Amino acid sequence: MNIDLILNYFPGLTAEQKERFAALDGLYRDWNAKINVISRQDIDALYEKHVLHSLGIAKIVDFKPGTEILDVGTGGGFPGIPLAILYPLVDFHLVDSIGKKIKVVQEVADALGLQNVKAEQARVEQLNTTYDFVVSRAVTRLKPFLGWVRYKIHKAGNNDRPNGVLYLKGGDLAEELAEIPDRYRVYDLSDYFNEPFFETKKVIYIPKK
């Protein structure tokens, strides 16, 4: 599994974007040997289970230049790093409470020359800034997550969808979704990607009130 998987679904990449996506494999293998941010069994499926999964958000909202995005609980940089490669004119703030994970994110962003990425060790509750969108990948149940980020999203935006939360999660979410207001919309990533991995993977979009 390699960058061809990404090119299959995002054929219009520039030469620089292709180079950056291609570099992810070596960078994450190198850093993962020092600081474990991706499970050992997943590193060989990096492009499917981490990169393409992150880019599923881009199938729901095609971010316009100048958009500001907060990635909460980014871990090793997902979904923020792949999205930052895809959207070089969009600003990404990647936060995680674990310092060694943010170290990896910063080193990867620096190695790729991503000027649109800011990595910070922080809890989302400590942040005083607001954003167009908050993205995340299954850091907790949706109800507490929405409580963390409810005041981190500003109303005014210039994208085709209203500002809000874009949350990657898999499995049976009926019980979890019943706990939150019904303004959400669920998108099945199997509608966009053919690999079996995506059969149960979803993006939950929750626009700001």
DRENPA-605049 format. One record per residue: residue number from 1; x, y, z of N, C-alpha, C in turn. Coordinates in nm, 3 decimals. Example, Ala and Ser with C-alpha at 12.3 -4.5 7.8 and 13.67 -1.06 7.14 Angstrom:
<1; <1.319; -0.569; 0.780>; <1.230; -0.450; 0.780>; <1.320; -0.330; 0.780>>
<2; <1.285; -0.225; 0.708>; <1.367; -0.106; 0.714>; <1.290; 0.003; 0.787>>
% end
This chain:
<1; <0.085; -0.118; 0.000>; <0.000; 0.000; 0.000>; <0.089; 0.124; 0.000>>
<2; <0.073; 0.211; -0.097>; <0.162; 0.326; -0.107>; <0.086; 0.449; -0.155>>
<3; <0.159; 0.546; -0.201>; <0.097; 0.673; -0.241>; <0.000; 0.657; -0.358>>
<4; <0.013; 0.549; -0.436>; <-0.081; 0.527; -0.547>; <-0.226; 0.523; -0.497>>
<5; <-0.243; 0.475; -0.375>; <-0.378; 0.472; -0.316>; <-0.434; 0.613; -0.304>>
<6; <-0.351; 0.707; -0.262>; <-0.395; 0.846; -0.249>; <-0.423; 0.906; -0.387>>
<7; <-0.334; 0.879; -0.482>; <-0.351; 0.934; -0.617>; <-0.478; 0.881; -0.683>>
<8; <-0.518; 0.762; -0.648>; <-0.639; 0.702; -0.703>; <-0.762; 0.786; -0.670>>
<9; <-0.765; 0.840; -0.548>; <-0.882; 0.916; -0.503>; <-0.863; 1.068; -0.512>>
<10; <-0.738; 1.112; -0.523>; <-0.708; 1.255; -0.534>; <-0.609; 1.273; -0.650>>
<11; <-0.658; 1.258; -0.773>; <-0.569; 1.256; -0.890>; <-0.510; 1.391; -0.928>>
<12; <-0.563; 1.499; -0.874>; <-0.518; 1.630; -0.918>; <-0.408; 1.692; -0.834>>
<13; <-0.330; 1.611; -0.765>; <-0.225; 1.663; -0.677>; <-0.111; 1.727; -0.755>>
<14; <-0.052; 1.830; -0.697>; <0.066; 1.892; -0.757>; <0.188; 1.804; -0.731>>
<15; <0.297; 1.834; -0.798>; <0.422; 1.759; -0.778>; <0.468; 1.771; -0.633>>
<16; <0.453; 1.889; -0.575>; <0.495; 1.908; -0.436>; <0.409; 1.826; -0.341>>
<17; <0.279; 1.823; -0.365>; <0.191; 1.742; -0.280>; <0.225; 1.593; -0.292>>
<18; <0.252; 1.548; -0.412>; <0.290; 1.407; -0.431>; <0.417; 1.375; -0.354>>
<19; <0.515; 1.465; -0.361>; <0.641; 1.443; -0.289>; <0.617; 1.436; -0.138>>
<20; <0.533; 1.524; -0.089>; <0.505; 1.526; 0.055>; <0.431; 1.401; 0.100>>
<21; <0.332; 1.360; 0.024>; <0.261; 1.237; 0.060>; <0.356; 1.117; 0.054>>
<22; <0.441; 1.112; -0.049>; <0.536; 1.001; -0.063>; <0.634; 0.996; 0.053>>
<23; <0.669; 1.113; 0.108>; <0.767; 1.119; 0.217>; <0.711; 1.071; 0.350>>
<24; <0.579; 1.064; 0.362>; <0.518; 1.027; 0.491>; <0.562; 0.889; 0.538>>
<25; <0.573; 0.794; 0.446>; <0.606; 0.657; 0.485>; <0.740; 0.651; 0.559>>
<26; <0.843; 0.707; 0.499>; <0.975; 0.704; 0.562>; <0.980; 0.783; 0.691>>
<27; <0.915; 0.899; 0.692>; <0.916; 0.982; 0.812>; <0.849; 0.911; 0.929>>
<28; <0.733; 0.853; 0.905>; <0.662; 0.787; 1.015>; <0.729; 0.657; 1.057>>
<29; <0.789; 0.585; 0.965>; <0.864; 0.465; 1.005>; <0.982; 0.503; 1.094>>
<30; <1.051; 0.609; 1.056>; <1.167; 0.653; 1.133>; <1.125; 0.699; 1.273>>
<31; <1.025; 0.786; 1.280>; <0.983; 0.837; 1.410>; <0.912; 0.732; 1.494>>
<32; <0.839; 0.644; 1.429>; <0.768; 0.541; 1.505>; <0.864; 0.444; 1.574>>
<33; <0.983; 0.430; 1.517>; <1.085; 0.345; 1.581>; <1.137; 0.409; 1.709>>
<34; <1.125; 0.542; 1.718>; <1.173; 0.614; 1.836>; <1.061; 0.642; 1.936>>
<35; <0.948; 0.687; 1.883>; <0.833; 0.722; 1.965>; <0.711; 0.658; 1.901>>
<36; <0.649; 0.566; 1.970>; <0.540; 0.489; 1.912>; <0.411; 0.572; 1.903>>
<37; <0.382; 0.624; 1.784>; <0.259; 0.701; 1.765>; <0.159; 0.629; 1.674>>
<38; <0.203; 0.524; 1.609>; <0.118; 0.440; 1.525>; <0.142; 0.295; 1.565>>
<39; <0.035; 0.218; 1.579>; <0.053; 0.079; 1.620>; <0.140; 0.004; 1.521>>
<40; <0.220; -0.090; 1.572>; <0.317; -0.161; 1.488>; <0.250; -0.230; 1.369>>
<41; <0.131; -0.286; 1.391>; <0.065; -0.356; 1.280>; <0.005; -0.261; 1.178>>
<42; <-0.010; -0.133; 1.215>; <-0.070; -0.036; 1.123>; <0.032; 0.038; 1.037>>
<43; <0.158; 0.034; 1.074>; <0.255; 0.115; 1.002>; <0.266; 0.073; 0.855>>
<44; <0.245; -0.056; 0.827>; <0.250; -0.103; 0.688>; <0.125; -0.062; 0.610>>
<45; <0.022; -0.021; 0.682>; <-0.101; 0.025; 0.617>; <-0.121; 0.174; 0.640>>
<46; <-0.011; 0.246; 0.652>; <-0.016; 0.389; 0.683>; <-0.106; 0.466; 0.588>>
<47; <-0.091; 0.441; 0.457>; <-0.164; 0.521; 0.360>; <-0.314; 0.492; 0.361>>
<48; <-0.351; 0.370; 0.394>; <-0.493; 0.337; 0.398>; <-0.556; 0.379; 0.530>>
<49; <-0.497; 0.332; 0.641>; <-0.562; 0.346; 0.772>; <-0.540; 0.481; 0.838>>
<50; <-0.444; 0.557; 0.791>; <-0.416; 0.686; 0.854>; <-0.426; 0.802; 0.754>>
<51; <-0.356; 0.793; 0.642>; <-0.354; 0.906; 0.547>; <-0.488; 0.919; 0.475>>
<52; <-0.529; 0.813; 0.407>; <-0.656; 0.820; 0.332>; <-0.773; 0.839; 0.427>>
<53; <-0.770; 0.774; 0.541>; <-0.876; 0.791; 0.641>; <-0.889; 0.938; 0.679>>
<54; <-0.776; 1.003; 0.704>; <-0.777; 1.146; 0.737>; <-0.837; 1.229; 0.623>>
<55; <-0.803; 1.193; 0.501>; <-0.850; 1.269; 0.385>; <-0.998; 1.248; 0.356>>
<56; <-1.060; 1.154; 0.426>; <-1.204; 1.137; 0.413>; <-1.279; 1.266; 0.444>>
<57; <-1.223; 1.347; 0.534>; <-1.285; 1.475; 0.569>; <-1.295; 1.565; 0.446>>
<58; <-1.195; 1.556; 0.357>; <-1.194; 1.639; 0.237>; <-1.304; 1.600; 0.138>>
<59; <-1.362; 1.482; 0.154>; <-1.474; 1.442; 0.070>; <-1.605; 1.505; 0.118>>
<60; <-1.603; 1.556; 0.241>; <-1.724; 1.615; 0.299>; <-1.721; 1.767; 0.288>>
<61; <-1.604; 1.828; 0.314>; <-1.587; 1.972; 0.298>; <-1.458; 1.997; 0.220>>
<62; <-1.469; 2.069; 0.111>; <-1.352; 2.109; 0.032>; <-1.310; 2.247; 0.082>>
<63; <-1.215; 2.250; 0.175>; <-1.181; 2.374; 0.245>; <-1.127; 2.481; 0.149>>
<64; <-1.174; 2.602; 0.168>; <-1.129; 2.714; 0.086>; <-1.007; 2.781; 0.150>>
<65; <-0.924; 2.847; 0.069>; <-0.807; 2.916; 0.124>; <-0.846; 3.011; 0.237>>
<66; <-0.761; 3.015; 0.339>; <-0.787; 3.102; 0.453>; <-0.866; 3.037; 0.565>>
<67; <-0.920; 2.918; 0.542>; <-0.993; 2.847; 0.647>; <-0.899; 2.814; 0.762>>
<68; <-0.950; 2.822; 0.884>; <-0.872; 2.790; 1.004>; <-0.929; 2.666; 1.070>>
<69; <-0.842; 2.567; 1.094>; <-0.887; 2.437; 1.143>; <-0.808; 2.396; 1.266>>
<70; <-0.880; 2.346; 1.366>; <-0.820; 2.292; 1.487>; <-0.833; 2.140; 1.484>>
<71; <-0.721; 2.070; 1.500>; <-0.719; 1.923; 1.509>; <-0.696; 1.887; 1.656>>
<72; <-0.798; 1.832; 1.720>; <-0.795; 1.802; 1.863>; <-0.753; 1.657; 1.886>>
<73; <-0.654; 1.637; 1.974>; <-0.605; 1.502; 2.001>; <-0.540; 1.443; 1.878>>
<74; <-0.453; 1.519; 1.816>; <-0.398; 1.482; 1.685>; <-0.310; 1.357; 1.687>>
<75; <-0.261; 1.318; 1.805>; <-0.174; 1.200; 1.811>; <-0.048; 1.223; 1.730>>
<76; <-0.025; 1.139; 1.631>; <0.091; 1.154; 1.545>; <0.072; 1.251; 1.431>>
<77; <-0.043; 1.320; 1.429>; <-0.067; 1.419; 1.324>; <-0.182; 1.387; 1.232>>
<78; <-0.279; 1.311; 1.283>; <-0.393; 1.270; 1.200>; <-0.523; 1.315; 1.265>>
<79; <-0.609; 1.380; 1.187>; <-0.606; 1.397; 1.041>; <-0.529; 1.520; 0.991>>
<80; <-0.470; 1.599; 1.082>; <-0.416; 1.729; 1.044>; <-0.308; 1.731; 0.938>>
<81; <-0.207; 1.643; 0.950>; <-0.095; 1.646; 0.856>; <-0.140; 1.614; 0.712>>
<82; <-0.211; 1.505; 0.687>; <-0.255; 1.480; 0.549>; <-0.343; 1.592; 0.493>>
<83; <-0.431; 1.648; 0.578>; <-0.515; 1.758; 0.531>; <-0.433; 1.883; 0.501>>
<84; <-0.329; 1.906; 0.581>; <-0.243; 2.023; 0.556>; <-0.166; 2.009; 0.426>>
<85; <-0.129; 1.887; 0.389>; <-0.064; 1.864; 0.260>; <-0.163; 1.893; 0.147>>
<86; <-0.285; 1.845; 0.164>; <-0.387; 1.863; 0.060>; <-0.430; 2.008; 0.046>>
<87; <-0.428; 2.082; 0.157>; <-0.475; 2.222; 0.157>; <-0.364; 2.314; 0.207>>
<88; <-0.267; 2.347; 0.123>; <-0.154; 2.429; 0.166>; <-0.192; 2.573; 0.200>>
<89; <-0.309; 2.619; 0.158>; <-0.352; 2.756; 0.186>; <-0.452; 2.763; 0.300>>
<90; <-0.464; 2.655; 0.374>; <-0.550; 2.646; 0.492>; <-0.461; 2.634; 0.615>>
<91; <-0.498; 2.701; 0.723>; <-0.417; 2.700; 0.845>; <-0.466; 2.592; 0.942>>
<92; <-0.371; 2.510; 0.990>; <-0.403; 2.400; 1.080>; <-0.331; 2.416; 1.213>>
<93; <-0.405; 2.403; 1.323>; <-0.350; 2.405; 1.458>; <-0.372; 2.265; 1.517>>
<94; <-0.264; 2.190; 1.533>; <-0.270; 2.052; 1.581>; <-0.233; 2.049; 1.728>>
<95; <-0.323; 2.001; 1.813>; <-0.296; 1.997; 1.956>; <-0.313; 1.855; 2.010>>
<96; <-0.231; 1.825; 2.109>; <-0.241; 1.699; 2.182>; <-0.183; 1.724; 2.321>>
<97; <-0.234; 1.655; 2.419>; <-0.187; 1.675; 2.556>; <-0.056; 1.603; 2.584>>
<98; <-0.015; 1.514; 2.493>; <0.106; 1.433; 2.514>; <0.221; 1.493; 2.434>>
<99; <0.323; 1.539; 2.506>; <0.433; 1.612; 2.445>; <0.511; 1.534; 2.341>>
<100; <0.535; 1.405; 2.365>; <0.616; 1.329; 2.270>; <0.544; 1.312; 2.137>>
<101; <0.411; 1.308; 2.139>; <0.337; 1.299; 2.014>; <0.348; 1.431; 1.935>>
<102; <0.339; 1.542; 2.007>; <0.352; 1.671; 1.941>; <0.492; 1.690; 1.885>>
<103; <0.591; 1.634; 1.951>; <0.728; 1.639; 1.897>; <0.734; 1.573; 1.760>>
<104; <0.671; 1.457; 1.747>; <0.668; 1.388; 1.619>; <0.596; 1.473; 1.515>>
<105; <0.482; 1.528; 1.552>; <0.405; 1.612; 1.459>; <0.490; 1.729; 1.410>>
<106; <0.558; 1.796; 1.501>; <0.640; 1.911; 1.463>; <0.755; 1.871; 1.372>>
<107; <0.819; 1.760; 1.404>; <0.931; 1.713; 1.323>; <0.885; 1.672; 1.183>>
<108; <0.770; 1.607; 1.174>; <0.717; 1.568; 1.043>; <0.679; 1.692; 0.962>>
<109; <0.611; 1.786; 1.028>; <0.572; 1.909; 0.958>; <0.694; 1.986; 0.909>>
<110; <0.798; 1.993; 0.992>; <0.921; 2.063; 0.953>; <0.990; 1.992; 0.836>>
<111; <0.996; 1.859; 0.843>; <1.061; 1.783; 0.737>; <0.990; 1.801; 0.602>>
<112; <0.859; 1.816; 0.608>; <0.779; 1.834; 0.487>; <0.774; 1.980; 0.441>>
<113; <0.820; 2.071; 0.526>; <0.813; 2.213; 0.492>; <0.672; 2.268; 0.496>>
<114; <0.590; 2.216; 0.586>; <0.451; 2.261; 0.596>; <0.444; 2.391; 0.678>>
<115; <0.434; 2.502; 0.608>; <0.426; 2.632; 0.675>; <0.288; 2.660; 0.733>>
<116; <0.191; 2.578; 0.699>; <0.053; 2.601; 0.743>; <0.014; 2.517; 0.863>>
<117; <0.113; 2.458; 0.931>; <0.087; 2.374; 1.048>; <0.151; 2.434; 1.172>>
<118; <0.070; 2.447; 1.277>; <0.121; 2.482; 1.409>; <0.091; 2.365; 1.501>>
<119; <0.193; 2.309; 1.565>; <0.176; 2.196; 1.657>; <0.199; 2.245; 1.800>>
<120; <0.110; 2.205; 1.891>; <0.120; 2.255; 2.028>; <0.075; 2.149; 2.128>>
<121; <0.154; 2.133; 2.235>; <0.111; 2.047; 2.345>; <0.013; 2.128; 2.430>>
<122; <-0.112; 2.089; 2.426>; <-0.216; 2.163; 2.499>; <-0.342; 2.079; 2.508>>
<123; <-0.424; 2.112; 2.606>; <-0.559; 2.057; 2.611>; <-0.651; 2.159; 2.545>>
<124; <-0.751; 2.112; 2.477>; <-0.836; 2.203; 2.400>; <-0.902; 2.306; 2.491>>
<125; <-0.928; 2.269; 2.616>; <-0.993; 2.362; 2.708>; <-0.905; 2.483; 2.738>>
<126; <-0.776; 2.471; 2.716>; <-0.683; 2.580; 2.745>; <-0.675; 2.683; 2.632>>
<127; <-0.727; 2.651; 2.518>; <-0.714; 2.739; 2.402>; <-0.813; 2.854; 2.407>>
<128; <-0.766; 2.972; 2.368>; <-0.852; 3.091; 2.370>; <-0.891; 3.138; 2.231>>
<129; <-0.850; 3.064; 2.130>; <-0.878; 3.102; 1.992>; <-0.999; 3.026; 1.938>>
<130; <-1.055; 3.077; 1.828>; <-1.166; 3.009; 1.762>; <-1.128; 2.978; 1.618>>
<131; <-1.203; 2.888; 1.558>; <-1.168; 2.831; 1.427>; <-1.295; 2.816; 1.343>>
<132; <-1.274; 2.790; 1.213>; <-1.387; 2.758; 1.127>; <-1.437; 2.616; 1.152>>
<133; <-1.341; 2.523; 1.160>; <-1.378; 2.383; 1.181>; <-1.288; 2.320; 1.287>>
<134; <-1.345; 2.228; 1.361>; <-1.269; 2.141; 1.450>; <-1.275; 2.002; 1.391>>
<135; <-1.158; 1.939; 1.371>; <-1.152; 1.802; 1.321>; <-1.089; 1.713; 1.428>>
<136; <-1.122; 1.586; 1.423>; <-1.063; 1.492; 1.519>; <-1.091; 1.350; 1.473>>
<137; <-1.016; 1.258; 1.532>; <-1.031; 1.117; 1.494>; <-1.051; 1.033; 1.620>>
<138; <-1.178; 1.020; 1.659>; <-1.218; 0.924; 1.763>; <-1.140; 0.936; 1.892>>
<139; <-1.127; 1.058; 1.944>; <-1.053; 1.073; 2.070>; <-1.138; 1.038; 2.191>>
<140; <-1.271; 1.051; 2.179>; <-1.361; 1.017; 2.289>; <-1.502; 1.010; 2.233>>
<141; <-1.600; 0.989; 2.320>; <-1.739; 0.991; 2.276>; <-1.776; 1.132; 2.231>>
<142; <-1.873; 1.140; 2.142>; <-1.909; 1.268; 2.083>; <-1.961; 1.370; 2.184>>
<143; <-2.042; 1.326; 2.280>; <-2.102; 1.422; 2.373>; <-1.997; 1.500; 2.452>>
<144; <-1.902; 1.434; 2.520>; <-1.800; 1.513; 2.589>; <-1.712; 1.593; 2.494>>
<145; <-1.685; 1.537; 2.376>; <-1.603; 1.610; 2.279>; <-1.668; 1.742; 2.241>>
<146; <-1.797; 1.739; 2.213>; <-1.867; 1.861; 2.176>; <-1.866; 1.962; 2.290>>
<147; <-1.867; 1.912; 2.414>; <-1.856; 2.000; 2.529>; <-1.722; 2.071; 2.533>>
<148; <-1.616; 2.002; 2.493>; <-1.481; 2.062; 2.491>; <-1.471; 2.174; 2.388>>
<149; <-1.533; 2.153; 2.271>; <-1.505; 2.241; 2.157>; <-1.617; 2.339; 2.125>>
<150; <-1.723; 2.340; 2.201>; <-1.842; 2.418; 2.163>; <-1.813; 2.568; 2.148>>
<151; <-1.717; 2.619; 2.225>; <-1.685; 2.762; 2.216>; <-1.559; 2.789; 2.133>>
<152; <-1.511; 2.688; 2.061>; <-1.389; 2.704; 1.981>; <-1.419; 2.729; 1.834>>
<153; <-1.546; 2.738; 1.799>; <-1.584; 2.753; 1.658>; <-1.654; 2.887; 1.639>>
<154; <-1.603; 2.970; 1.547>; <-1.674; 3.094; 1.520>; <-1.779; 3.075; 1.411>>
<155; <-1.876; 3.165; 1.410>; <-1.990; 3.147; 1.322>; <-1.961; 3.183; 1.177>>
<156; <-1.893; 3.294; 1.157>; <-1.871; 3.341; 1.020>; <-1.772; 3.250; 0.948>>
<157; <-1.807; 3.211; 0.826>; <-1.718; 3.125; 0.747>; <-1.739; 3.148; 0.599>>
<158; <-1.643; 3.099; 0.517>; <-1.654; 3.120; 0.373>; <-1.656; 2.990; 0.295>>
<159; <-1.681; 2.877; 0.365>; <-1.688; 2.749; 0.297>; <-1.831; 2.718; 0.253>>
<160; <-1.845; 2.614; 0.173>; <-1.977; 2.578; 0.121>; <-2.067; 2.519; 0.229>>
<161; <-2.008; 2.471; 0.335>; <-2.085; 2.423; 0.450>; <-2.062; 2.516; 0.568>>
<162; <-2.161; 2.532; 0.656>; <-2.141; 2.613; 0.776>; <-2.028; 2.556; 0.862>>
<163; <-1.962; 2.643; 0.937>; <-1.857; 2.600; 1.029>; <-1.910; 2.496; 1.127>>
<164; <-1.818; 2.412; 1.176>; <-1.863; 2.310; 1.270>; <-1.756; 2.207; 1.298>>
<165; <-1.800; 2.089; 1.341>; <-1.713; 1.977; 1.378>; <-1.719; 1.870; 1.269>>
<166; <-1.602; 1.815; 1.235>; <-1.592; 1.702; 1.142>; <-1.516; 1.592; 1.217>>
<167; <-1.588; 1.486; 1.253>; <-1.537; 1.386; 1.346>; <-1.530; 1.250; 1.278>>
<168; <-1.410; 1.194; 1.272>; <-1.391; 1.061; 1.212>; <-1.413; 0.953; 1.318>>
<169; <-1.501; 0.861; 1.288>; <-1.524; 0.752; 1.383>; <-1.584; 0.633; 1.309>>
<170; <-1.570; 0.513; 1.367>; <-1.621; 0.392; 1.303>; <-1.712; 0.314; 1.395>>
<171; <-1.772; 0.210; 1.338>; <-1.855; 0.120; 1.416>; <-1.999; 0.166; 1.427>>
<172; <-2.071; 0.104; 1.520>; <-2.213; 0.135; 1.543>; <-2.221; 0.257; 1.635>>
<173; <-2.268; 0.367; 1.581>; <-2.269; 0.493; 1.656>; <-2.407; 0.533; 1.705>>
<174; <-2.506; 0.444; 1.691>; <-2.644; 0.480; 1.724>; <-2.658; 0.531; 1.867>>
<175; <-2.600; 0.459; 1.962>; <-2.611; 0.498; 2.103>; <-2.542; 0.632; 2.129>>
<176; <-2.426; 0.648; 2.069>; <-2.349; 0.770; 2.088>; <-2.419; 0.891; 2.026>>
<177; <-2.474; 0.873; 1.906>; <-2.541; 0.983; 1.838>; <-2.670; 1.022; 1.909>>
<178; <-2.731; 0.928; 1.979>; <-2.854; 0.958; 2.053>; <-2.829; 1.053; 2.169>>
<179; <-2.703; 1.068; 2.209>; <-2.668; 1.154; 2.322>; <-2.649; 1.300; 2.283>>
<180; <-2.646; 1.328; 2.153>; <-2.616; 1.465; 2.108>; <-2.735; 1.523; 2.032>>
<181; <-2.741; 1.656; 2.020>; <-2.851; 1.717; 1.943>; <-2.857; 1.664; 1.801>>
<182; <-2.978; 1.660; 1.745>; <-2.997; 1.590; 1.617>; <-2.965; 1.673; 1.494>>
<183; <-2.883; 1.776; 1.509>; <-2.847; 1.855; 1.391>; <-2.731; 1.794; 1.313>>
<184; <-2.677; 1.682; 1.358>; <-2.562; 1.619; 1.292>; <-2.604; 1.552; 1.160>>
<185; <-2.501; 1.522; 1.080>; <-2.521; 1.441; 0.959>; <-2.406; 1.341; 0.951>>
<186; <-2.439; 1.218; 0.917>; <-2.340; 1.111; 0.911>; <-2.311; 1.077; 0.765>>
<187; <-2.181; 1.073; 0.731>; <-2.137; 1.036; 0.596>; <-2.056; 0.907; 0.604>>
<188; <-2.096; 0.808; 0.527>; <-2.023; 0.680; 0.523>; <-1.906; 0.693; 0.427>>
<189; <-1.786; 0.666; 0.478>; <-1.668; 0.675; 0.391>; <-1.665; 0.565; 0.286>>
<190; <-1.744; 0.461; 0.306>; <-1.755; 0.356; 0.203>; <-1.821; 0.408; 0.076>>
<191; <-1.886; 0.523; 0.084>; <-1.943; 0.586; -0.036>; <-1.836; 0.652; -0.121>>
<192; <-1.718; 0.674; -0.061>; <-1.611; 0.745; -0.130>; <-1.488; 0.658; -0.155>>
<193; <-1.462; 0.563; -0.067>; <-1.344; 0.477; -0.077>; <-1.386; 0.330; -0.083>>
<194; <-1.321; 0.253; -0.170>; <-1.364; 0.115; -0.195>; <-1.303; 0.010; -0.102>>
<195; <-1.196; 0.044; -0.030>; <-1.126; -0.055; 0.052>; <-1.215; -0.104; 0.166>>
<196; <-1.208; -0.235; 0.199>; <-1.291; -0.291; 0.307>; <-1.274; -0.219; 0.441>>
<197; <-1.157; -0.162; 0.465>; <-1.131; -0.090; 0.590>; <-1.236; 0.018; 0.615>>
<198; <-1.290; 0.076; 0.508>; <-1.381; 0.191; 0.523>; <-1.528; 0.150; 0.535>>
<199; <-1.556; 0.022; 0.539>; <-1.696; -0.023; 0.543>; <-1.772; 0.033; 0.663>>
<200; <-1.705; 0.047; 0.776>; <-1.773; 0.096; 0.897>; <-1.726; 0.236; 0.938>>
<201; <-1.644; 0.299; 0.855>; <-1.586; 0.429; 0.891>; <-1.678; 0.543; 0.843>>
<202; <-1.689; 0.646; 0.928>; <-1.780; 0.754; 0.901>; <-1.716; 0.890; 0.934>>
<203; <-1.773; 0.994; 0.875>; <-1.748; 1.131; 0.918>; <-1.878; 1.185; 0.972>>
<204; <-1.876; 1.229; 1.098>; <-1.994; 1.295; 1.156>; <-1.972; 1.444; 1.147>>
<205; <-2.062; 1.510; 1.079>; <-2.055; 1.656; 1.061>; <-2.160; 1.720; 1.149>>
<206; <-2.116; 1.809; 1.238>; <-2.207; 1.878; 1.329>; <-2.189; 2.028; 1.309>>
<207; <-2.278; 2.093; 1.236>; <-2.262; 2.238; 1.214>; <-2.284; 2.315; 1.344>>
<208; <-2.217; 2.427; 1.355>; <-2.236; 2.513; 1.471>; <-2.378; 2.567; 1.472>>
<209; <-2.437; 2.577; 1.588>; <-2.574; 2.629; 1.599>; <-2.583; 2.771; 1.547>>
% end
